[in-house]
């Protein structure tokens, strides 16, 4: 396999299950087991589990933790004043560029857990340490933390049976024990559009948790391929494809996690300038009935290139191609007709407001 790639504590489990391993964000990760479409459908119809141990986990605690994080992210963290509440948010640089998207969990009176993208681990650590007060405790817990996502219509029933308790409400986190012996945190969050939990545990316990979950016949192991098709059907953004430090959150369609009312935060002045001036380009969803759009493919309007595909795939649920792309604001209205150049062929595309799939266990 690729030299220099890291391995999660579940690597040997993946190999034993016959997974095809690929390099991803500096890690060897399973892209598929039985097949992407089969795994995708397992999550939409039953339940699937994903190894997300490669994600970064940080804890910030101490007096002033709230104020420090309030300055670091775009959301108003007063929304998670209650213990156990969670918030999806963004961390920006001074120009308004998106350093990373994060979930912040309020896990203690003076404590917050932050889960961040694997590929941004080193950048995030450097940025946070540079911009958090020196007297505040910042701990990188990534190496000693295991993380498994259990997602699908059967996920809540399964985790309730294993823990003996209902999982917390959506976007909340709570302590639990699995099989009366393994201490975990259950976060009612995910990246698939289905109900479920992300299970935070010690890296030493993650193999036992993985095997417990697979003891249920309705649970399928799932790889990066299905994770991508599932998240794109919901229009969930992927850092590095749909946004990065060259893109502001308003253009990325993430203005809903940028508070216009709270006080100062890093990047606020740049965001407000962009808000006042108006957007030039915007990330939109597009549906393609013929062919599969992929990252980097040209997007055209009346034969003129107006953008490129940010994320693209075949939707197993819908049976056709879906994508995101940055286009001029004048072409961003749903229903606008565009084209995508797929290899040597140009195919029709229609601007479509995400989510592409609207009926899931979360919408029931």
C-alpha positions in Angstrom: 0.0 0.0 0.0 1.0 3.7 -0.2 4.1 4.4 1.9 3.7 6.8 4.8 0.0 6.3 5.2 -1.4 6.0 8.7 -3.6 3.1 9.8 -6.6 3.3 12.1 -7.0 0.7 14.9 -9.6 -1.0 12.6 -7.2 -1.6 9.8 -6.9 -5.4 10.4 -10.7 -5.7 10.7 -11.1 -4.1 7.2 -8.5 -6.4 5.7 -10.2 -9.5 7.3 -13.5 -8.4 5.8 -12.0 -8.1 2.3 -12.1 -4.3 2.0 -10.3 -2.6 -0.8 -8.0 -0.2 0.8 -7.0 3.2 -0.6 -5.0 6.2 0.6 -7.2 9.0 1.9 -6.1 12.2 3.7 -2.9 10.5 4.7 -4.6 7.3 5.9 -5.2 3.8 4.5 -9.0 3.5 4.4 -11.6 1.1 3.1 -13.2 2.4 -0.1 -15.6 -0.5 -0.3 -16.4 -4.0 0.9 -19.2 -5.7 -1.0 -19.7 -2.7 -3.3 -20.5 1.0 -3.1 -24.1 0.7 -4.3 -24.8 -2.3 -2.0 -23.3 -0.4 1.0 -25.2 2.8 0.1 -28.5 0.9 0.0 -27.7 -0.8 3.3 -27.5 2.6 5.0 -30.6 4.0 3.3 -32.7 0.8 4.1 -31.1 -0.8 7.2 -27.9 0.2 8.9 -24.2 0.6 8.1 -21.0 1.4 10.0 -18.1 3.5 9.0 -14.6 3.7 10.4 -14.0 7.4 11.1 -11.1 6.9 13.5 -9.0 9.0 11.1 -11.0 12.2 12.1 -9.3 14.7 14.4 -10.6 15.1 18.0 -9.6 18.1 20.2 -10.6 19.1 23.7 -10.6 22.7 24.9 -11.3 23.4 28.6 -10.8 25.9 31.3 -12.1 29.3 32.3 -12.6 31.4 29.1 -13.1 28.3 26.9 -16.5 29.6 25.7 -15.2 33.1 24.8 -12.1 31.7 23.1 -14.0 29.3 20.9 -16.6 32.0 20.2 -13.8 34.0 18.6 -12.6 31.0 16.6 -15.8 29.9 14.9 -18.6 31.4 12.9 -21.6 30.1 14.8 -22.9 31.7 18.0 -22.0 29.0 20.6 -24.7 30.4 22.9 -26.8 27.9 20.9 -25.1 25.1 22.8 -25.1 26.6 26.2 -26.9 23.4 27.5 -24.5 20.6 28.4 -24.5 17.9 25.7 -25.6 20.2 22.9 -23.6 20.3 19.6 -23.1 22.7 16.8 -21.9 22.4 13.2 -19.7 25.4 12.4 -16.8 26.8 10.4 -13.3 28.0 11.3 -12.1 30.8 9.0 -8.9 32.7 8.4 -8.7 36.5 8.3 -9.7 36.6 4.6 -12.9 34.6 5.2 -11.5 31.5 3.7 -12.7 28.2 5.2 -9.9 26.5 7.2 -12.2 23.6 8.2 -15.7 22.7 9.1 -16.2 21.3 12.6 -18.7 20.0 15.1 -18.3 21.5 18.6 -19.8 19.5 21.5 -20.4 21.1 24.9 -19.2 18.2 27.0 -18.6 19.8 30.4 -19.1 23.0 32.5 -15.8 24.4 31.1 -15.1 21.8 28.3 -15.8 21.4 24.6 -15.0 18.5 22.3 -14.2 19.4 18.7 -14.3 16.9 15.8 -12.5 18.0 12.7 -11.5 16.7 9.3 -8.6 14.2 9.1 -6.9 16.0 6.3 -6.8 19.3 8.2 -5.5 17.9 11.5 -2.1 19.5 11.4 -3.4 22.9 10.1 -6.2 22.9 12.7 -3.8 22.2 15.5 -1.4 24.9 14.5 -4.2 27.4 14.0 -6.0 26.7 17.2 -2.8 26.8 19.3 -1.9 30.1 17.7 -5.3 31.7 18.4 -6.3 30.2 21.7 -5.1 31.9 25.0 -2.1 30.3 26.5 -3.8 29.7 29.8 -6.5 27.6 28.1 -6.0 23.9 27.9 -6.0 22.5 24.4 -5.5 18.8 24.0 -5.2 16.8 20.8 -6.9 13.5 21.6 -6.9 12.1 18.0 -4.4 9.3 18.5 -6.2 7.9 21.6 -9.7 8.3 20.3 -11.8 5.8 18.3 -14.8 6.9 16.3 -17.4 4.8 14.5 -20.5 6.1 12.7 -23.6 3.9 12.9 -26.1 5.2 10.4 -29.5 4.1 8.9 -33.2 3.5 9.8 -32.2 0.7 12.2 -29.4 2.5 13.9 -31.3 3.9 16.8 -32.9 0.6 17.6 -29.5 -1.1 17.5 -27.6 1.4 19.7 -30.5 1.4 22.1 -30.3 -2.4 22.4 -26.5 -2.3 22.9 -26.6 0.6 25.4 -29.8 0.0 27.2 -30.8 3.6 26.7 -32.2 5.9 24.1 -29.5 7.9 22.4 -29.6 11.7 22.9 -31.6 14.0 20.8 -30.3 15.2 17.4 -27.1 17.2 17.7 -26.5 16.2 21.3 -24.0 13.9 22.9 -24.3 11.7 26.0 -22.3 9.1 28.0 -23.3 5.5 27.7 -22.0 1.9 28.1 -22.2 -0.6 25.3 -22.8 -4.3 26.3 -22.6 -3.2 29.9 -18.8 -2.9 29.7 -17.5 -0.4 27.1 -17.7 3.3 28.1 -18.6 5.6 25.1 -20.0 8.9 24.1 -23.0 8.7 21.8 -23.3 11.7 19.4 -26.6 11.9 17.5 -24.8 13.2 14.4 -23.7 11.9 11.1 -22.8 12.5 7.4 -25.4 10.4 5.6 -28.7 12.1 6.0 -30.0 9.0 7.9 -30.6 8.9 11.7 -27.9 7.3 13.8 -25.0 8.0 16.1 -21.3 8.6 16.0 -19.7 6.5 18.8 -16.7 8.1 20.5 -14.6 5.7 22.5 -11.0 4.9 23.6 -8.9 3.7 20.7 -8.3 0.5 22.8 -12.0 -0.3 22.7 -12.8 0.5 19.1 -12.3 -3.0 17.7 -14.7 -4.4 20.3 -17.3 -1.8 19.4 -16.9 -2.6 15.7 -17.4 -6.3 16.3 -20.4 -5.7 18.6 -22.1 -3.7 15.8 -21.3 -6.3 13.2 -22.9 -8.9 15.4 -26.3 -7.5 14.1 -27.0 -9.1 10.8 -28.7 -6.0 9.5 -25.5 -3.9 9.9 -23.1 -3.7 6.9 -19.5 -2.4 7.0 -19.3 0.6 4.6 -16.4 2.4 3.0 -15.5 5.8 1.7 -17.3 5.3 -1.5 -20.7 4.9 0.1 -19.9 7.7 2.5 -19.4 10.0 -0.4 -22.5 9.0 -2.3 -24.7 9.3 0.8 -23.4 12.7 1.8 -23.7 14.1 -1.7 -27.3 13.0 -2.1 -27.9 15.2 1.0 -25.8 18.1 -0.4 -23.5 17.9 2.6 -20.2 19.7 1.7 -16.8 18.1 1.7 -13.8 20.3 2.7 -11.2 20.2 -0.1 -13.8 19.8 -2.8 -16.8 22.0 -2.0 -14.8 24.5 0.1 -11.3 25.5 1.2 -9.4 28.6 2.1 -10.0 30.1 -1.3 -13.8 30.1 -0.7 -15.9 32.2 1.7 -18.8 30.5 3.6 -21.5 32.6 1.9 -20.4 31.6 -1.5 -20.3 28.0 -0.3 -23.9 28.1 0.7 -23.0 27.9 4.4 -24.3 31.3 5.5 -26.7 29.5 7.9 -23.8 28.7 10.2 -22.4 32.2 10.1 -23.9 34.4 12.8 -24.6 37.9 11.7 -25.5 39.0 15.2 -22.8 37.7 17.5 -19.6 39.7 18.3 -16.2 39.4 16.8 -14.7 36.2 15.4 -11.8 35.6 13.1 -12.9 36.3 9.5 -16.0 38.4 10.4 -14.8 41.6 8.8 -14.1 39.8 5.5 -17.4 37.9 5.6 -19.4 41.1 6.2 -17.6 42.9 3.3 -18.6 40.0 1.1 -22.2 40.1 2.4 -22.4 43.8 1.7 -20.9 43.6 -1.7 -23.0 40.6 -2.8 -21.8 37.3 -4.1 -20.2 36.8 -7.5 -20.4 33.0 -7.5 -22.3 30.4 -5.6 -22.1 26.7 -4.9 -25.2 25.0 -6.4 -26.5 21.5 -6.8 -26.9 20.1 -10.3 -28.7 17.0 -11.6 -27.3 15.2 -14.7 -29.5 12.6 -16.4 -26.7 11.2 -18.6 -23.2 10.2 -17.5 -21.5 10.7 -14.1 -20.1 14.2 -13.3 -16.8 14.2 -11.5 -14.6 16.7 -9.6 -13.0 19.2 -12.0 -15.3 18.5 -15.0 -16.2 21.8 -16.9 -19.7 23.3 -16.3 -21.0 25.3 -19.3 -23.9 27.6 -20.1 -24.9 27.9 -23.7 -21.5 26.5 -24.7 -19.4 28.8 -22.5 -17.5 27.4 -19.5 -18.9 29.1 -16.4 -17.5 26.8 -13.6 -16.3 23.3 -12.7 -17.7 20.4 -10.8 -16.8 20.6 -7.1 -18.2 17.2 -6.1 -19.9 14.7 -8.3 -21.1 11.1 -8.3 -23.8 8.7 -9.4 -26.8 8.7 -7.0 -27.8 5.1 -6.3 -31.1 6.3 -4.8 -32.1 8.5 -7.8 -30.3 6.5 -10.6 -28.6 9.4 -12.2 -25.7 11.8 -11.8 -25.6 14.5 -9.1 -23.0 17.2 -8.4 -22.1 20.5 -6.9 -20.5 23.4 -8.8 -19.6 27.0 -8.4 -21.4 29.1 -11.0 -22.1 32.8 -11.4 -25.0 34.0 -9.1 -27.1 34.8 -12.2 -27.1 31.1 -13.0 -27.7 29.8 -9.5 -31.5 29.7 -9.5 -33.0 26.2 -9.3 -34.2 25.1 -12.7 -31.5 26.9 -14.7 -30.2 24.8 -17.6 -26.5 24.1 -17.8 -24.2 21.5 -19.4 -21.4 19.4 -18.0 -18.5 18.3 -20.2 -18.0 14.6 -19.4 -14.9 13.3 -21.3 -15.7 14.0 -24.9 -19.4 14.5 -24.5 -21.4 17.5 -23.3 -24.6 16.5 -21.4 -27.5 18.5 -20.1 -27.6 19.5 -16.4 -30.2 21.3 -14.2 -29.5 23.5 -11.2 -31.3 21.7 -8.3 -31.6 22.8 -4.7 -30.0 20.1 -2.3 -30.8 17.8 -0.8 -31.2 15.7 -3.9 -32.8 13.0 -1.8 -35.5 14.2 0.6 -37.0 11.0 2.0 -34.8 9.5 4.7 -35.1 8.2 8.3 -34.4 11.8 9.4 -37.3 13.2 7.3 -39.9 10.6 8.5 
